[in-house]
């Protein structure tokens, strides 16, 4: 009888630890999905931004073509962070092109797009912080006793923090002049 009680208590503990790990892993997945949502919103602004700048800068056609191709590649594989980073670099170039055209910078459409982009960038930063928090919580559960025993038994793996390369740690150069 005592052995049966001990086995039952151990099973309850194992189930509780397993369920906690599953919840933590699902929180990581949900947080990653939040990043994808804001990346998609940002990339949905790209065609409008390109069209707005296009009229002012006919000779910058190669940037527009590259941005269109990169956006298309990202939309086909939303989890491809490399495509997102490359597209982000091209957006910086596009914004730099816009800086050369004062009448464009003063246009209401361009200012509106810039404000939307700034808002999305802020939301994206918050989503990345949430993701990293969830990853840290999950990875901690994988590392501490006794849940690390359950994690290794059931094949739970560490999640990667969202990190960028040092030269990419700078914000996108978004200037809104009034």
C-alpha positions as CSV (number, residue, x, y, z in Angstrom):
1,X,0.0,0.0,0.0
2,X,2.8,2.5,0.9
3,X,4.6,1.6,-2.4
4,X,1.4,2.3,-4.3
5,X,1.1,5.7,-2.6
6,X,4.8,6.6,-3.3
7,X,4.4,5.6,-7.0
8,X,1.2,7.7,-7.3
9,X,2.9,10.7,-5.8
10,X,5.9,10.3,-8.1
11,X,3.6,10.1,-11.1
12,X,1.8,13.2,-10.1
13,X,5.1,15.0,-9.7
14,X,6.3,13.8,-13.1
15,X,3.1,14.9,-14.7
16,X,3.2,18.3,-13.1
17,X,6.8,18.9,-14.2
18,X,6.1,17.6,-17.7
19,X,3.1,19.9,-18.0
20,X,5.1,22.9,-16.8
21,X,7.7,22.2,-19.4
22,X,5.1,21.9,-22.2
23,X,3.5,25.2,-21.1
24,X,6.8,27.0,-21.1
25,X,7.7,25.6,-24.5
26,X,4.3,26.8,-25.8
27,X,4.9,30.2,-24.4
28,X,8.1,30.4,-26.4
29,X,6.3,29.4,-29.5
30,X,3.6,32.0,-28.9
31,X,6.2,34.7,-28.3
32,X,8.0,33.8,-31.5
33,X,4.6,34.1,-33.3
34,X,4.3,37.6,-31.9
35,X,7.6,38.6,-33.5
36,X,6.4,37.1,-36.8
37,X,3.2,39.2,-36.6
38,X,5.1,42.4,-36.3
39,X,7.6,41.4,-39.0
40,X,4.7,40.8,-41.3
41,X,3.1,44.1,-40.5
42,X,6.4,45.9,-41.2
43,X,6.8,44.0,-44.5
44,X,3.3,44.9,-45.5
45,X,4.3,48.6,-45.3
46,X,7.2,48.0,-47.7
47,X,5.2,48.2,-51.0
48,X,3.6,51.4,-49.9
49,X,6.9,52.9,-48.9
50,X,8.5,51.8,-52.1
51,X,5.7,53.3,-54.2
52,X,5.9,56.5,-52.3
53,X,9.7,56.9,-52.8
54,X,9.6,55.5,-56.4
55,X,8.0,58.6,-57.8
56,X,10.8,60.8,-56.5
57,X,13.8,58.6,-57.3
58,X,13.7,56.9,-60.7
59,X,17.4,56.1,-60.7
60,X,17.2,54.0,-57.5
61,X,15.5,51.1,-59.4
62,X,17.9,48.4,-58.2
63,X,17.0,49.0,-54.5
64,X,13.3,48.6,-55.4
65,X,13.9,45.4,-57.2
66,X,16.0,43.9,-54.4
67,X,13.4,44.9,-51.8
68,X,10.6,43.3,-53.8
69,X,12.6,40.1,-54.2
70,X,13.6,40.0,-50.5
71,X,10.1,40.7,-49.4
72,X,8.8,37.9,-51.6
73,X,11.4,35.4,-50.2
74,X,10.5,36.3,-46.7
75,X,6.8,35.9,-47.3
76,X,7.4,32.4,-48.7
77,X,9.4,31.4,-45.6
78,X,8.3,33.6,-42.6
79,X,10.6,31.9,-40.2
80,X,13.7,32.8,-42.2
81,X,15.3,35.4,-39.9
82,X,18.2,35.9,-42.4
83,X,15.7,37.1,-45.1
84,X,14.1,39.5,-42.5
85,X,17.5,40.9,-41.6
86,X,18.6,41.4,-45.2
87,X,15.3,43.1,-46.1
88,X,15.7,45.3,-43.0
89,X,19.1,46.5,-44.4
90,X,17.5,47.3,-47.8
91,X,14.7,49.2,-46.0
92,X,17.5,51.3,-44.4
93,X,18.8,52.0,-47.9
94,X,15.4,53.0,-49.1
95,X,14.9,55.4,-46.2
96,X,18.4,56.8,-46.9
97,X,17.3,57.4,-50.5
98,X,14.2,59.2,-49.2
99,X,16.4,61.5,-47.2
100,X,17.8,63.0,-50.5
101,X,14.3,64.3,-51.5
102,X,13.0,67.1,-49.2
103,X,9.7,67.2,-51.0
104,X,9.2,63.5,-50.4
105,X,10.0,63.8,-46.7
106,X,7.4,66.5,-46.4
107,X,4.6,64.5,-48.1
108,X,1.8,63.4,-45.9
109,X,1.8,59.9,-47.2
110,X,5.5,59.4,-46.5
111,X,5.2,60.9,-43.0
112,X,2.3,58.6,-42.3
113,X,4.3,55.6,-43.5
114,X,7.2,56.6,-41.3
115,X,5.0,57.0,-38.3
116,X,3.5,53.5,-38.9
117,X,7.0,52.0,-39.3
118,X,8.2,53.6,-36.1
119,X,5.2,52.2,-34.2
120,X,5.7,48.7,-35.6
121,X,9.5,48.9,-34.8
122,X,8.6,49.7,-31.2
123,X,6.1,46.8,-31.0
124,X,8.6,44.5,-32.6
125,X,11.2,45.4,-29.9
126,X,8.6,44.6,-27.2
127,X,7.8,41.3,-28.8
128,X,11.5,40.4,-29.0
129,X,11.9,41.2,-25.3
130,X,8.9,39.0,-24.4
131,X,10.3,36.2,-26.6
132,X,13.7,36.4,-24.8
133,X,11.9,36.4,-21.4
134,X,9.9,33.3,-22.3
135,X,13.0,31.5,-23.7
136,X,14.9,32.3,-20.5
137,X,12.1,31.0,-18.4
138,X,11.9,27.8,-20.5
139,X,15.6,27.2,-20.6
140,X,15.8,27.7,-16.8
141,X,13.2,25.0,-16.3
142,X,15.3,22.7,-18.5
143,X,18.4,23.4,-16.4
144,X,17.1,23.0,-12.8
145,X,16.5,19.8,-10.8
146,X,14.2,17.9,-11.0
147,X,12.6,19.2,-14.2
148,X,15.9,18.7,-16.1
149,X,15.5,15.0,-15.5
150,X,12.0,15.1,-17.0
151,X,13.2,17.3,-19.9
152,X,16.0,14.9,-20.8
153,X,13.7,11.9,-20.5
154,X,11.1,13.4,-22.9
155,X,13.5,15.1,-25.3
156,X,12.9,18.8,-24.5
157,X,15.6,21.0,-26.1
158,X,16.9,24.5,-25.2
159,X,15.4,27.4,-27.2
160,X,17.7,30.1,-28.7
161,X,17.5,33.7,-27.5
162,X,16.8,36.3,-30.2
163,X,20.2,37.9,-30.7
164,X,21.5,40.0,-33.5
165,X,25.0,40.6,-34.7
166,X,26.9,43.6,-33.1
167,X,26.8,45.8,-36.2
168,X,23.0,45.3,-36.4
169,X,22.3,46.4,-32.9
170,X,21.7,50.0,-34.1
171,X,18.1,51.1,-34.7
172,X,16.8,51.6,-38.1
173,X,17.5,55.2,-39.1
174,X,14.0,56.6,-39.2
175,X,13.7,60.3,-39.2
176,X,10.4,62.1,-39.1
177,X,10.9,65.8,-39.6
178,X,8.1,68.2,-38.7
